Amino acid sequence: MTRAFEPASANSAVAHAGRPRRRRPDWLRHLMADRLGMFGLVLVALVVIGAVFADVLTSYDPIRMSPRDRFAAPGLDHLMGTDNLGRDLFTRVLHGGRIALTVAMAATAASLALGVSLGLVAGYGPRWLDNALILLFDALRSFPTVMLALALVTLIGPSLAAVILVVVLSGAPSYGRIVRTQVISLKRAEFVLAERSMGAGTARILFVHLLPNVIGPILILASMDIPVVITIEAGMSFLGLGVPPPTPSWGNILNDGFSFIRESIWPVIAGGVPIIVATLGFTFLGEALRDTFDPRIRKDM
């Protein structure tokens, strides 16, 4: 008997036709369709790459002075020019990105952890504890950020730790209030009552059952707060309340630029542009993530 067979290409076509095509996740397709979100992602990537690979992208020392090259205009030797002490502005901007991202990530993570923990306790705990924590939240939120920064800097002096502490004390109450409200609405849910009737402890109910149901919107909110933290760090450094010179902070670059703006405008531009780029990037990306992951406020619904 003659055995009939199909060509290999035909078999391959049939096999591939029977397999379901791998589709991109809905959130990824929605994010890629958002032009502002993708633009923000590109800006954030530029800031992160510049901060991480600062030592590779430039060969200058960010704090080494060269008085002969002071107020040099942008060129091949100095892409953004130099400041009043002859320091390369492009190098200082890249290393200043490390300061900004370090403060933003550390302070946001710390305020998120503190706010979520206190919010869980306030929403699930007894009434007297809830009232005490709400009073604490309102007391911290009543202080203007500048006044809080002045008080802390007076106590511990200008430093990176002072900036982080200001952000944590001003940001944690907002996260705590949001988590508290969500926990109050969930603690009478059937799955929580069922776990409690089965003898589950308070810690298990809080961190295994309630936390996963409230953490999503809080993470999106935290991603949108990153540009605010970057602005706070730059503002405190500009006022002399944050990172002390000669550390290459964007706020310090701006401060030096305004002091010598009559001699050269390039330090002001070098200090202001990265703040604008980082703020726009994280804002656009955060809004895109909010519209992607929060079905209640999606644009396409």
C-alpha positions in Angstrom: 0.0 0.0 0.0 1.1 3.5 -0.7 1.1 5.6 2.3 -0.2 9.1 1.6 1.4 11.9 3.4 1.1 15.6 3.6 4.0 18.0 3.1 5.7 19.3 6.2 4.6 22.8 5.5 0.9 21.7 5.4 1.2 19.9 8.7 2.9 22.9 10.2 0.2 25.2 9.0 -2.5 22.9 10.5 -0.7 22.6 13.8 -0.3 26.4 14.0 -3.9 26.9 13.0 -5.0 24.7 15.9 -3.1 26.7 18.5 -4.7 29.8 20.0 -2.8 32.9 19.3 -1.1 34.6 22.2 -2.7 37.9 22.8 -1.3 40.7 24.8 -3.0 41.3 28.2 -5.8 43.7 28.1 -4.0 46.2 30.4 -0.9 46.2 28.2 -3.0 46.8 25.0 -4.9 49.6 26.8 -1.6 51.2 28.0 0.0 51.0 24.6 -3.1 52.6 23.0 -2.8 55.6 25.3 -0.4 58.0 23.6 0.1 60.3 26.6 0.8 57.2 28.7 3.5 55.9 26.2 4.9 59.4 26.0 5.2 59.5 29.8 6.8 56.0 29.8 9.4 57.3 27.4 10.2 60.3 29.6 10.4 58.2 32.7 12.7 55.7 30.9 15.0 58.6 29.9 15.2 59.9 33.5 15.8 56.4 34.9 18.4 55.5 32.3 20.2 58.8 32.8 20.3 58.3 36.6 21.4 54.6 36.5 24.0 55.0 33.8 25.3 58.5 34.8 28.9 57.2 35.3 28.8 55.7 31.8 27.2 58.6 30.0 29.7 61.2 31.3 33.3 61.2 32.4 33.2 64.4 34.5 33.1 64.5 38.3 29.8 66.2 39.4 31.4 68.1 42.3 34.9 68.8 40.8 35.4 72.6 40.2 37.1 74.1 37.2 37.1 77.9 37.5 38.6 78.3 34.1 35.5 76.8 32.5 32.9 78.7 34.5 29.7 79.7 32.7 30.8 77.9 29.5 28.0 77.6 26.9 26.7 74.2 25.8 29.0 72.5 23.3 30.7 69.2 22.6 32.8 69.4 25.7 29.9 70.4 28.0 26.5 69.4 26.6 24.6 71.7 29.0 27.4 74.1 29.7 29.0 74.8 33.1 27.9 76.6 36.3 29.6 79.3 38.3 32.3 76.9 39.6 33.0 75.4 36.2 31.2 72.1 37.0 29.7 70.2 34.1 25.9 70.7 34.2 25.0 67.6 32.2 26.9 65.5 34.8 25.3 67.2 37.7 21.8 66.8 36.1 22.4 63.0 35.6 23.6 62.5 39.2 20.8 64.8 40.5 18.4 62.3 38.9 19.8 59.7 41.3 19.0 61.9 44.2 15.5 62.7 42.9 14.6 59.0 42.2 16.1 57.8 45.5 14.1 60.2 47.5 10.9 59.6 45.4 11.1 55.8 45.7 12.2 55.6 49.3 9.8 58.3 50.6 6.8 57.0 48.6 7.5 53.4 49.7 7.8 54.4 53.4 4.7 56.6 53.4 2.8 53.9 51.6 3.8 51.2 54.1 3.0 53.5 57.1 -0.3 54.8 55.7 -1.6 51.4 54.6 -0.7 49.8 58.0 -2.3 52.6 60.0 -5.3 52.6 57.7 -5.9 48.9 58.1 -5.7 49.2 61.9 -8.0 52.3 61.9 -10.6 50.7 59.7 -10.7 47.3 61.4 -9.8 48.2 65.0 -12.1 49.5 67.8 -13.8 52.8 67.6 -11.5 54.6 70.1 -8.4 53.6 68.1 -10.1 54.7 64.9 -10.8 58.1 66.4 -7.3 58.5 67.7 -5.7 57.6 64.3 -8.1 60.0 62.5 -7.1 62.7 64.9 -3.4 62.0 64.1 -4.0 62.0 60.4 -5.9 65.3 60.5 -3.2 66.9 62.7 -0.4 65.9 60.3 -2.4 67.1 57.3 -3.1 70.4 58.9 0.6 71.4 58.7 1.7 73.0 55.5 4.5 71.1 53.9 6.9 74.1 54.1 6.2 74.7 57.8 6.7 71.0 58.5 10.0 71.1 56.5 11.2 74.1 58.5 10.4 72.5 61.8 12.1 69.2 60.9 15.2 70.9 59.4 15.5 73.0 62.6 15.6 69.8 64.6 17.8 67.5 62.5 19.4 69.9 60.0 19.2 69.9 56.2 19.8 66.4 54.8 18.4 63.6 52.6 16.8 62.0 55.7 15.0 65.3 56.4 13.4 65.4 53.0 12.3 61.8 53.2 10.8 62.4 56.7 8.9 65.4 55.4 7.4 63.4 52.5 6.5 60.5 54.8 4.7 62.6 57.4 2.8 64.6 54.7 1.9 61.6 52.5 1.1 58.8 54.9 -2.1 60.4 56.3 -3.7 60.5 52.8 -3.0 56.8 52.2 -4.2 56.0 55.7 -7.6 57.7 55.2 -8.2 56.0 51.9 -7.4 52.6 53.2 -9.5 53.1 56.3 -12.5 54.0 54.2 -12.2 50.9 52.1 -11.6 48.6 55.1 -14.7 49.9 56.8 -16.7 49.1 53.7 -15.2 45.6 53.5 -15.0 44.4 57.1 -18.7 43.4 57.1 -18.4 41.5 53.9 -19.4 37.9 53.8 -15.9 36.5 53.1 -14.5 38.4 56.1 -17.3 37.2 58.4 -16.8 33.7 57.2 -13.1 33.8 58.0 -13.8 35.3 61.4 -16.3 32.5 62.2 -13.7 29.9 61.2 -11.3 31.3 63.8 -9.0 33.4 61.6 -6.9 35.8 63.5 -6.9 39.6 63.1 -3.5 39.6 61.3 -4.6 37.0 58.8 -7.8 38.9 58.0 -6.0 42.2 57.6 -3.0 41.1 55.5 -4.4 38.1 53.6 -8.0 39.1 52.9 -8.4 42.8 53.3 -5.0 44.1 52.1 -5.2 42.5 48.6 -8.6 44.2 48.1 -7.5 47.7 48.9 -3.9 47.8 47.7 -4.5 48.2 44.0 -6.0 51.8 43.9 -3.4 52.8 46.5 -0.5 51.7 44.3 -1.9 53.7 41.4 -2.2 56.7 43.7 1.3 56.3 44.9 2.7 56.2 41.3 0.9 59.5 40.7 2.5 61.0 43.8 6.1 60.4 42.7 6.3 63.7 40.7 5.0 65.5 43.8 7.8 64.0 45.8 10.4 65.0 43.2 9.1 68.5 43.3 9.2 68.6 47.1 12.8 67.4 47.1 13.8 70.0 44.5 11.9 72.8 46.3 13.5 72.0 49.7 17.0 71.8 48.2 16.3 75.1 46.4 15.4 76.8 49.7 18.4 75.3 51.5 16.3 72.9 53.5 17.1 69.7 51.7 20.3 68.1 50.3 23.2 70.4 51.2 25.6 71.5 48.5 27.8 70.5 46.7 25.6 67.4 46.3 24.2 67.6 42.7 20.5 68.0 43.4 18.2 69.5 40.8 17.1 72.1 43.4 20.7 73.0 44.2 21.4 73.5 40.5 18.4 75.8 40.2 19.5 77.7 43.3 23.0 78.3 41.8 21.5 79.3 38.5 19.2 81.9 40.0 22.0 83.4 42.0 24.1 84.0 38.8 21.3 84.3 36.2 22.7 87.6 35.0 26.0 85.9 34.0 24.5 82.8 32.4 21.0 81.3 31.8 22.2 77.8 31.2 22.3 76.6 34.9 18.6 77.6 35.3 17.7 75.7 32.1 19.7 72.7 33.2 18.1 72.6 36.6 14.5 73.3 35.4 14.2 71.0 32.4 14.8 67.7 34.2 12.2 68.6 36.9 9.7 69.3 34.1 10.5 66.1 32.2 10.3 63.9 35.3 7.0 65.6 36.4 5.4 65.2 33.0 6.6 61.7 32.6 5.4 60.3 35.9 2.2 62.2 35.7 1.2 61.0 32.2 2.3 57.4 33.1 0.4 57.5 36.4 -2.8 58.7 34.8 -2.5 56.0 32.1 -2.0 53.3 34.8 -5.0 54.7 36.6 -7.2 54.5 33.5 -5.9 51.0 32.7 -6.2 49.3 36.1 -9.2 51.1 37.6 -12.3 49.9 35.7 -14.6 52.5 37.3 -12.8 55.4 35.6 -11.6 53.9 32.4 -12.0 56.2 29.4 -13.5 53.5 27.2 -16.4 52.6 29.5 
